[in-house]
Amino acid sequence: MRPEISVIVPIYNMENRISTCMNSIMDQTYRDFETILVDDGSTDHSGEICDRFCEKDSKISVIHKRNAGLPKARETGVLSSNGKYICFVDADDYIEKDYLEKLYTTMKTENCDMVCCGFYTDYPLHPSKNIAVNVTEQKCNKNAAQYVEMLHIGHGRYHVMWNKLFRKECFQRVTFPPQHTMYEDYFIMVQIIPLLNKITMIPERLYHYVQIDGNMTSGGFGKTYEYGIYHMQESQKDLLALYPESAAYIISFRLRLELFGVSVMTRNDNYDYSIAAYVKKDVCKHFFTLWTNSKCNYIDKIGALCIVLNLRLFWFGYKIYRKWGGDNEQSRSIV
């Protein structure tokens, strides 16, 4: 019998975290769901752990595949899913017991296409840094145009894939990024949004986004940023055509992410001047849009001004900013 929900868990070298994640899924109060574990070519014992969970429960299946990155692992899960609805749980995260129940009940009651909930950012090694993140103060409904604006002023809480329940039909025309990249969730969400007639947001915080070894930014600039920066403009073309009234928010969001990508070059002094010049050109072209956008904070505006004036000034300024702890804000940890 077809399950109502497919829970997709992409996994790569998570032998120390996957059990916590899976136990939280198996403890759900809502029971009509399947779990698809996608082992993306793990080189540790993650695959064996997945197999053991599969032996415990017939509603759990495992797909072992060659490593191709998170987007392709998610795509594999979607293509293999049988549920009417789709949700994603990252292998290093975990969910509250009533996560599926509350999202599913909301989906059916509101007859919407996507449900979005609040979450916690957990730092197990530094609990004092834990953050409770809201997506709304009370349950509310939005259309696609309203959500586009929220997505581009609300940082990662609205474009990440893992605090949401989707109708499976939302993925029929989605092209997943071909590789692991910064902003990969955003590249998927911008394709889904035009297909959404109704989005419901609930205030409950039901997902735990766990940060242990830092995030992708800790390793400095690399191929993940390069792909993300070069494809950001292309990914926004349809949104800009469909929602011209939100153009200022969409463009400003892109510039902020591009600036952040270039700033990460300071992490390991890996300066790619061709990419930095590409970003500078985009910032110069749309500088007035970002500078006059009231939703952009002064740090983004100062950063844009610095890069327009001089790349080295931008990098020097960012190093000072990091030295004083300005890079630790949660809003930049979800990209």
Secondary structure, 3 states (H helix, E strand, C coil): CCCCEEEEEEECCCCCCHHHHHHHHHCCCCCCEEEEEEEECCCCCHHHHHHHHHHHCCCEEEEEECCCCHHHHHHHHHHHCCCCEEEECCCCCEECCCHHHHHHHHHHHHCCCEEEEEEEEECCCCHHHCEEECCCCCCEEECHHHHHHHHHHCHHHHCCCCCEEEEHHHHCCCCCCCCCCCCHHHHHHHHHHHHCCCEEEEEEEEEEEECCCCCHHHHCCCHHHHHHHHHHHHHHHHHHHHCHHHHHHHHHHHHHHHHHHHHHHHCCCCCCHHHHHHHHHHHHHHHHHHHCCCCCCHHHHHHHHHHHHCHHHHHHHHHHHHHCCHHHCHHHCCC
